[in-house]
Amino acid sequence: MEGEPTLRLRIFDLNCWAIRYLSKRRQQRVRLIGDTLRQEGFDLVLLQEVWSEQDYSDLKVKLAGCYPFSHYFRSGVIGSGLCVFSRFPILDTLLYQYSLNGYPYMLQHGDWFCGKSVGVTAPLLSLSLQLHAEYCRDKDAYLPHRLVQAWELAQFIRHTSKAADVVLLGGDLNMHPEDVGIRLLRGWTGLQDAFAEAMHFEGCKNGCTLVPDNCFTDKSELLPFPLGIRIDYILYKAISSFTVKCEELKTTTGRAPGMGIPFSDHEAVMATLHIQRQGQPAGASLGTADLALADVVTEARAEVGVGLQAARRQRYSSGRMAVLALLLLLLQAAAALGTLAGLGTEQPFPKLSFCLLAFLALGVLVLATGLHLFHTMEVKMLHGTEDQMWMVLRALQERP
C-alpha cells in the first residue's frame, strides 16, 4: 500500500451460520461459499460463525490459490468462529475476547461458550467480529452485555489503530443502525458506514442482511420488520495521510448469486473501497467532541447502569441461596455428629433420605457459589464500564 497512490480494495463479509449438526445444509453451503470466493477474487474476506475448524481447513485448501494468506481465531469453549482470508500478507494477528458475553446457564443461546471476540490482522488494520445476539428485542436481557462489548470494541480500535493507515471492520454486530450500541461505536471511533457512504448500492432494500426472502431465516424474528433488518456491517476510516471512499456496496438478496440456496441465514455484504494517499495527514477521529456523542454516551451509560442493578440483584440472590445451602449442610453435619456421639437415639430421617438431602444441598451450594462468583465478575465489569463512560462523558462536557 505504501508504493501505490491508489488502492481498490474489494471486501466480502458474511456470517456463515456454520454450526456443526445444527445448521441446515452446512457442508453444501460452505462448499458454495468457497466456490464463490474463488471465482470472485475478493481482496479481503471476513467470515463469522465458522464454528468447525474442519470447515475452515476445507476453505483454506480450496482458496489457497487466490487467497494465500489466512488465519482462524480460536477462543472460548467451541471457538470464536472468526476467520480471515486475504490476498495480501498477514504480518500480525491479535484476538481480543470481550469481558462479558452472556450467561453460562443460558444453554439454549450458547453465546457464552463460543467466546465472542474481535480478531485483528495487520498491516492493514482489519477486524472481523461478532457481538452478542439480541434474541428478543422487546425484552433484551443482553443489551448491557452488548453495550459493554461495543464500548470495549471502540476502546480497542482507538488504542490499536494509532499506527495504522486504514481501519476496516466487518461483521455481525447484532444491532440495528439506530441502536445506541452502533451509534456509540461509530461516534467514539469515527468509523464510517459503507452502506451510508456508498456511491452505488445494489441489494436488499435499506441494506438489510436478515430478510424474509431467505429460506433459512427465522420468520418470527422479522414479524415487526417486514422488509428485514440490517445487523451486518462493513465500517471503515482513514487514520493517517489516506482517504477512503466507498465506491460500491452490494448484498445478496435471499439466494447466492446464480444458485438455488442462500450462503447463510444472513446476507453477504460486499464493498469496493478506494484508498488513496493525500498530501496532508487526516484530522482527528470524527465526532469525538460532538454534543451528540455525549448524548449517546449518556444513553449507553444509563443502559449499563440498569444492567448493573440487575447483576447486583442476581449476585445477592445467588449468594443468599449459597448461604442457605451451607446452613442446611451444617445442620445435617451437626445431626450426623450428634448421632455418632450417642446424643440421639436414632437418625431423625431415614438414611437414604438424609443422604439425598445432603447431596442436594451440596449441589445447590456449588451451583449458587458459581453463580455468585460469575455475577460478582459481571458487576465489576459493568461497574468498570460505567466509570469509563462517566470519565469520557465528563471530558466531552468540559471541552470548550
Order of alpha helices (4+ residues) and beta strands (2+ residues): beta-alpha-beta-alpha-beta-beta-beta-alpha-beta-beta-alpha-beta-alpha-beta-alpha-beta-beta-beta-beta-alpha-alpha
